[in-house]
């Protein structure tokens, strides 16, 4: 989505999201030294990370993907420091924790200068608007996420999605939406909610966690890029 938004546009480009998250994660305004503003190098922000604890009875996974046995918050921070990443958009992993973002919250509390948080929200929850309002009050939060892959079995006019998008607008939250392999439904959802701000997860490109790789991984990108949803209003 980079560089596709304009003043007044309802689409949030990736660069804007990263800048906003960096500002939210920053410890405070630049210090003044000897009457001149301290100069800081540009922050390097990872657009999407998924930290998670080991699969234990105390914190069981919903699914068991072929991922490492654990990538804890501390391990993620160490890996970021090793390659010079200053901060990250931490999206609570839906595969493991579904709509429970408690582990992400605990990690952000331990590393408040490293992570800004995005939580998946449940379209089947009739009180999802209240969940989103509460999430807005959680320190470090910058957005919510919905899943609209074919496996989700949801139509763009699903009433639960409508509830989520209205609540996102009311709480000034951008919405990460994953619709790889289901681009037509994703663009229809975006067109249906002109007041909402969207971030397209993975640019709509399929990235399966197990072989085989898609034979034409970029095939859906022109569909999204040339859709009415991607045009500046």
N, C-alpha and C positions, 0 to 999 in steps of 0.2 A: 504493500500500500504506500510505500514511501513516496513523498512529494506529490501526492494526488489531491491533498486537501487545500482549501483556500479559505480566506476569512468568510465566516458564515456557513461554511460547509458542515454537514452533519457527519462526515466521515473523518475519523481521527487517524492521521498517518502514523507510521511506526516511529518516525523520528520524534514527533510531538509527544507520543506516549513516553518514550525514553527520557526526553528532557523533563517532562512533568514528574516522572518517578524519581529522577535524580534530584530534582528540587525538593521533593517530599522527603527523600532519604537523607538529605544534607543535614549536618548537625546545626547549622545556623548561618547567618549572614557572614560574609567575609570580614575578617578582623581588619581593623585599621591600624597600620603600623607607620609611625613617624609621619602621620598626616596623609598617608597614601594607601589606597586599597591594596591589600595583599593579592598577589596574582596566583591563581590556581590553574593548574592544567585542566583541560577538558576531562570530565568524568567518563569512564568507560562503563557502560551499563549493558548487561546481558538482557536480551529481550524476553527470555522465558527460561526459567529453570524449575525443576521439580525435585526438591529434597524430600526424603522420606526415611523413616526409621525401619528397622528390621521387622519382618513379619512374625509377630509374637502374639500369644493369647491376650496380652494386655493391650496391644494395639494391632489387631488383625487386619490384613489386607482384604479388600473385597475381591480382587482378582490377583493372580500371580503372573505378571508378565515376565518375559525373559530379560529382566533388568538385573543389575547387580543386587546382591542381597541387601544392601542398604547404601544410601547416600545421605547421611545425616546432615543437619544444618552445619555442624562443625566441619564435617568433611567437605561440604560444598564451599564454605568460606575458605578453607585451606586451598582448594583447587582454584578458586577465583584469585586468591592472593598470588598463587604460583604463576598465573598467566597475566596478571596485571589488570584484572577486572575489579572495578571499584564497588559495583553494586549490581543488583539484579531484580527483575520482576519475577517474584516467586509465586507461581501458580500452584495452588494445592493440587496434588496429582489425583485426578478423578479415578484413574484405574485402581489405585490403592484405597483411597479414602472417600470416594464418592463426594458427598456434600459436606463432609466433616472437615473443617479447616483447622481443627484444634492444634494439630502438630505444627502447621505453618505458623500459627499465632505464637506458639511457644518458641519457635526458632527466631521469629522476628523480634520477640522480646529479648532474646539472648544476643541478637545482633541487629539492633535497631538502625545502625548506620549502613547496613548491607542490603536489606531487603525491603521492597514494597510488595504488598500482598494483593492477590486476586483469588477470589473464592468461587468455585462452581456453585450454582444455585439450582434448586429443584423445581421444574415447571409443574410437577404434580402436587406441590405443597400449596394449599389454599392460602396459607399465611406467608407466602414467599415475600410479599411486599414488606412485612414486618421484619423478616429475616434480613432483607437488604438494608432497611433503615438501621437495624442494629449493627450490621456490618460496617455501615458508614461511620459509626462511632468508634470502631476498633482502630487503635493506633496503627499507622503504616498502611492502611488499605488504600488502594487506588482503582479498584474495579471489581467486576464480577464476570463470570464465565457461563456460557451455555453450550451445550453439545447438540449439534444438528447434523450428525452424520446419518447415513442411511440406517445404521444399526439402532439409532435412537427411536426410529418409527414415529417421527413427529412431522406434522405438516407445518408450513410457515404460518398458518393461521391458528395454530394450537392456542387455546385460551390461556394456558399456563405461560407460554412465551409472551403473549400480550401482557399478562400481569407483570412479568419480569421487566419487559421493556418500559412499561409505564413507570414502574418503581425506579428503574435506572435513571430515567429522565428526571423524576422528582428529586432524586438524591444526587444528581449531577455525577453519575458514574458512567464511564465508558464500559462497553460490553465486549469482552472477548468472545468470539463465536467460532467454533470448530465445525466446518462443513466440508472437509475434504471428501471427495467422492460424491458429493451431494450439492454441487455448486448452484444448480438451478434453485433449489430450495433455499439456500443461503441468501442468494441475491433477492429472491422474493421476500424473505423476511426483512431484509434491509429496506427494500422499497416500501414495505408495509409500515415502517416506523420512521418517518422522515425526521422526527425530532431527536432520535437517539444517535449516540456516537458509537461506532463499531470499530473493533480491531479484528482483522481477519487472521486467525491463528494459522501459522505456517503458510500464509499467503494462499490458502486453499489447496496446497500441494500435498498429496498423499505421502506419508512417511511411515509405512508399516514397521512394526518392531520385529517382525519375523520375515524370512524370505518367502516367496520371491519378491524382489523389488518390482514396482509397476513397470511395465514395458515402455510406457511413455509418461514418465512422471510429471512432465510439464504440460500435458495435453489439456488439462482443465484451466490452466492459467489464462489463456486468451478469452475463455468464456466469462471468467470473472472480470478481467480487465476491460472488456468491451461491453459489459452489461450496463444498463441504465444506472445501477447502483454505484458503479465506479466513476461515473461522470460527475464533474463538479457542477453543483446546482447554482 
